[in-house]
Amino acid sequence: MKLKFVNNQNLLLTVTLIIFTVILVGNSSSKNTDDFFDPADDSLSYVSLATSISENSSFIRQEFLGENAVETVRTPGYPFIIALFSFGSLKNIIFIQNILHVISAFLLFKLIENSLKFKYSYIVFLLYLFNPLLIALSQLLLTENISIFLINLLIYSLFKKRLIFTSVFIVGILPIIRPAYLILLIGIILFNKLFFRNISRSKRIIIIFLMLLPTSVWTLRNYSLTNQVVFSSITGMNLLEETASGVMSIKEDIQNGESFNNIANIEYEEKRKWSQILRNEVNLGDVSRVISQAPGQNPHLVASEYQSYAIKIILQNPIETFLLVSRAFIYNSLEPGDQIYNSVLELQNNNFLNYSVTILNLLFVTSAMAFFVKEIKNKNFLNNKLIFYILLFAPLLLLATPSGRFGIPLLSTLIYSGADYFRTSKNLN
């Protein structure tokens, strides 16, 4: 009788996955290619680079072909995926991403199935599978979908099954797909003994070498073309255009005696104004000021100066920086991402859905924080799940425009950690 019950559980899970996949792929197939481009136009750069890879065997955006241009903002992972697997139609990439979302949900279920009773695991699995932001991101040509899949697979490989080769491979390629995960790579290397326990020192040295290999190769490529040690120029650019601009926006609001709500709410135009001001203040030497206004062609020429000046602004304004970081933590953790899923899924502004997603995010964050606090109280300060969460979150804390889109990759880590909290307590027994 017990075996039959287990089979019924597996059947329910399988049927759910199949039905959802058919519906999602069917919905994607009914859309036009233009529907797969994000409102911020990030998709255009990925497709432009993928086109250059396919048609010109070069990693230069189409608009800069024939010019003395070097692409150092985007890393090659996602454009190469588009070039290799689109097979003449961008819809094929979207179909793959639809399937990756379904697999991500299945991996999450496998992560928590031993921590919660089946009915709770299945409910959480459904909430993840039907998360409107995750669905929307699977229908956009952005790096988030594949990054989320790889993070879920990494958690499963690293914490659940101890699949060393798979873990090393994912940690190594994640920064090549999305530069923000360079922090994760560096952190796992620094805490290699924590994440790769019961492995000899000599084997851990090999693991570190393999994890560093992809980013090292890309950095060497950039150095050979620019004579600068740079992995991605986007870091320096974002520090000025996001972090420093946000800090100065907050400082201005404080000096003007604005209310706390106005201080916390950094308007786009306000940040854009300070971005322009700070760009003009950067000392570029002999570099053309035109490049600093639109550094798409050779961003490496201004990125280091941007970064140096941004760090100066940040260090000079610790209180404003603290407010920016606190705001980023809250927004990235709780914001539902309704700007994206309302647009992609063609939903009217649904306050009930938005509030529901926000409340669920709060629940997942609270349960994970309860687990982390419990581990700290038990003097387990170097809990590997806590360190993993911090490494994922760290790059997001410097964003002046945080959103659910940037915070959603954290969701599986929060759910997995929260499930561990209930497993080690009597709350659901």
N, C-alpha and C positions, 0 to 999 in steps of 0.2 A: 504493500500500500504506500509505503514511504517512497519507493522508487517511482511509482506512478505519479506521486505528487511532484517529485523532482522533475520528471519528464514534462508534466503539465507546466511547470514554471519555465522550463527551457522553451517549450512550444509557444507560450505566451510571449516570451522575449523575442523569439524568432519571427513570429507573425507581426509583432509590433514593428520590428526593424524593416521587414519586407514592405509592409503597407506604407510606412513613412517614406521609405526610399522611393517607391513608385510615385507617391504623391509629389515629393520634392523634385525629383528629376522631371516629372511631367510638367510641373509648374515652371521650372527653368527652361524647358524646351519650348514653351509657349512665348518666351520673351524674345525681344530683339537684342542684338549684340550691344547696342548703345546702353541698354539697361544694366549691363554688367560693369559699367564705369562708375566709380565713386564720385560724389559731388565735389570732393576736394581735388580731383584730377590726379591723384597719385597713380591711378591705374594707367593713365596715358603714358607715364614715364616707363612703367614696366613693359607695356606693349611695344613702345617705341624701341626699347633696348632689345626685346625679343625679336622684333622684325629685323633689326640690324644683325643680330646673331644669325638668323635664318637666311637672310638675303645677301648680307655683306661680310659675314664671318668676322664681325667686329663688335666690340662692346662700347658703342657710341650711339647716343640718341639720334634718331633719324634727322632731326632738325639741325644737328651739328656735323653731319657727315661732310667730309671734304674740308673741314676746318681743323685748326690745331686744337682739338678738344680732347680732354681726358675725363672720363666718367669716374668720379670718386664718391659720389653721394649714394647711389644705389650699389648694393653688392650683387653678385651675379646669380645667386641661387634661384630666385623666383623668375627672372627673365629667361633663364635657361630651361626651367620647367615649362614655361609657356611655349618656348621655341621647340622643345622636344615633344611635347604631348598635345599640342593644339591640333595637329594634323589638318591644318588649313582652316580650322574654325575655332574661335575662342569659346564657343559653347562646350566643346569637349573638356576644356579646363574647368568650366563651371560644373559639368557633370561629375568630374573627378572630385571636385571640392564638395559637392553634395554627398558623395559616398564617404569622403573623409570625415565629414561631420557626423554621419551615422556611426562610423567606426569609432570616432572619439567618444560618442555617447556609450557605446558598448564597452569600451575600455574603462570608462568611468564606473560603469556597473560592476565590472570585474574587480575594480579596486575596492569597492565598498561592500560587496556582497557578503563578505565574512565578518564585517563590522556591524551590520544592521540586519534585522529580520528581512525576509524577502519582500514583504509588502512595503516596507520603508525604502529599501534599495530600489524597488521598481518605481515607486513614486518619484524619488530623486532622479532616477534615470529618465523618466518622462518629462520632468521639469527641465532637465538639461536638453533633452532631444527637441523639445518644443520651445526652447528659449528663442524668442523672436530675433534677438540680436545675433545669435549664433547662426540661425537660419539665414538671416540677411547677409551676413559675412560670407556664407558659403555661395552666395550668388553675386559676389563682387570680386573683381580682379585685384585683390589685395593679398598681402602676405599673412594676414591674421589667421585665416582658415587653416592653412598648412602648418603654421606655427603652433596653433592650438592642438592640432592632431599630433605633432611631434612632441609637444610637451606632455600630452596625455600618455603617449607611448613611452616617453622617457620616465615618467613617474611609475608606470607599470613595470618597465624593465629594471629601473634602478631600485625601487622600494619593494615591489611585489615579487618579482621573479629572479632578481639578481642576474639579469642578462647583461654581462659586462660589455661584450662587443657591441650590442645594440645601443647601450647607454653611451658608450664612447663615441660611436658614430653620430648619434643625434646631437650630443653636446658639441661636437666638432663642426657640424654643418649648420646649426641654428643661427650663428652670427652671419653666415654667408647668405642666409635667407632674410634675416632681419638683424641689422647691426646692434640693436639694443640688447640682444642676448650675448654680446661680448662680455657683459658683466657676469652673466651666469657662467660662462666658460672660465673666466678668471677666478670666480669664487669657488667653483668645483675643483679647480686646480689647487687653490690655496687650502681647501678643506678636503683634499683627496683622500686622506686617511679616514675621514668621517664618512665619506660616500662610498669608498671602496674598502670596506673592512675585510679583515681576514685575507688580505692579498699581500704578498711579499713586496718589499720595497723595490726590488728590481722590476717586478711586473707593473708596479704603479708608475715607475719612470717611463716605461713603454706606453702606458695608458696616457700619461701627460703628453708625451711626444705625439701620439696619434690624435689627441684632441686638439693640439695646437697646429697640426699640419695644415688644415684648410685655411685658417686665418693667416698663417704665416705665408703661405703661397700667395694669397691675395694681397697682403701687405707688401711683399717683395715685388709683385706686379706693379703696385702703385708707386713704390719707390723708384723702380726702373723708368717709369714714365714721368715722374714729377720731381725726383730728387728729394722727396719728403717722406718721412716715416708716418704714413697715414693709413688707417684701415678704412675709415669712412669719414668724409667731410661733414656729414650730417650732424655729427656730435658737436663740433664747434659752432656750426650754423644755428642749431637748436638752442645751444646755451645762450646765444645772444638774442635770437628772435623769439624764443619762448621764455627761458628762465629770467635773464636779465631784464627783458622788456616787461615781464610780469612783475618782477620786483619793483621796477620803477613806477609801474602803474599803481601798485599798492602804496608806495611811498607818496606819490602825488595825492592819492585819495586821503591818506592820513593827514598830510599837510593842509589839505583843503577842508579838514574837519568833516569828512563824509561819514555817513552812518556805517555800522559794522557790515550790514548787508551789501552796501555799495562797495566797501573795501574788498569783501570776499568775492563779489561778482565782477570779475575782470571782463569788461566788454571787449569784443573783437576789435572794434575801431580804436579803442584805447590802447590795446596791446600793439596794434599795427602802427599807431602814431609813435609810440616809444621805440618800436623796432626800427623805424625810419630814422629817428633822432640818433639812436645809438650807432646805427650803421654809419651815419655821417661823422660821428665822433671817432670812429676807429681810425688809427693811424696806419694807412696802407702803403706808405712810402711811395715807390714808383708805380704801384699797381693802379690801373685806371679806376676812377671813382665809379664809372659805369658798371664795372664788374661787381662792385659791392652792392649795387642796386638790384642786380639780377645775376647772381653767380652760378648760372646753370652750365655754362660752357666749360669753365675751368674753376670749379669751386675751391679746389685746393689752394688757389692763389690768395684767398681771403679767409679761409676757414680757421687757420691757426691764429690769425690776428683777431678774428671774431671771438674765438675761445679765450684768449688771454684777456681781452677787454671785458668779456662777460664775467670771468672769474673775479676780476677786480671789482666789478659792480656788486657781485654776490657777497664777497667778503666785506665790503664797505657797508652793507645793509643787512646785518644778521637777523633783526626782528622781522623785517619785510620778507626775508628768505624763509624764516620759520613759518610765517603765515602762508606763504606760497606753498610750502611743502605740506602743511596741515590741510590746506584746501585740496591739494592734489590727492592726498591720501583718501579723503572723504569722497571726492568726485569719482576717482578711479575705482573705488570700492563699491559705491552705491548707485552711480548714475546708470539708468537703464539702457541708454543708447537709442532712445526713441527717435532722434533725428535721422538715424540710419535706417532703422527697421520700418519707420513710417513711410520713408521714401521708397525703399526697395520693395517692401511688401504691399505698397499702395494702401496703407491704412490711414484712416482719418485720425486726427489727434485723439487717441483713446486714453483718457486719464485713468480709467480703471486698470487697463493693461500696464500703463506706466507705473502706477502706484504698486501694482502687484509684483512687478519685476523688481522694483526698488525694495520692497519688503522682503522678498525672497533673498535678494543680495544681502540685506542686513542680517537675515537669519543665518546665511552661510558664513558671513564674516564673523558674527558673534560666536557661533559654534567653534569655528577655527581658532578664534582668539581665546576661547575658554580652554581649548586643548593646549595652546602655546603657554598660557598662564599656568596651567596645571603642570606642564613640563618644567617651567622655570621654578615653580614652588618646590618641585622635587629635585631641584638643583641640576636639572638636565639642560644646562644653558646652551649646549651645542647639539640640540635635537636636530637631526638632519632635515626634517620637514620644515622646521622653523627657518633654518638657514636657507633652504631652497626657496621658501616663500619670500624671504628678504631679498635674495638675489634677483628674483623675478620682478619684485616691486621697485627696487632701488632706482632704475632708470626713469620710472614713471613719476617719481616724486618731484622732479624738476620741471614739470610741464605747467605752463600757464593756462593751457586750454585742455585740461584733462577731460576724459569722457569714458563712457562705457566701452567704446571701441578699443581703447588702449588697456582698460582694466579687465576685459573679459578673459584673456588668457590665464588670469589668476584663478578663475572660478573652479577649475578641477582641483587645484591644490587646496583651496579653501574647503571644498566638499570632502575631499579625502581626509584632511586633517580634522574636520568637524566630525566625520564618521568615527575616527579614532577616539575622539573625546567620548562619544556615546559607548563605544566598545569597551573602554576602560572604566566606565562608570556604570551605575545601575539605572540610568535614566530610562532606557528602553528595554530593560529586562522584564 
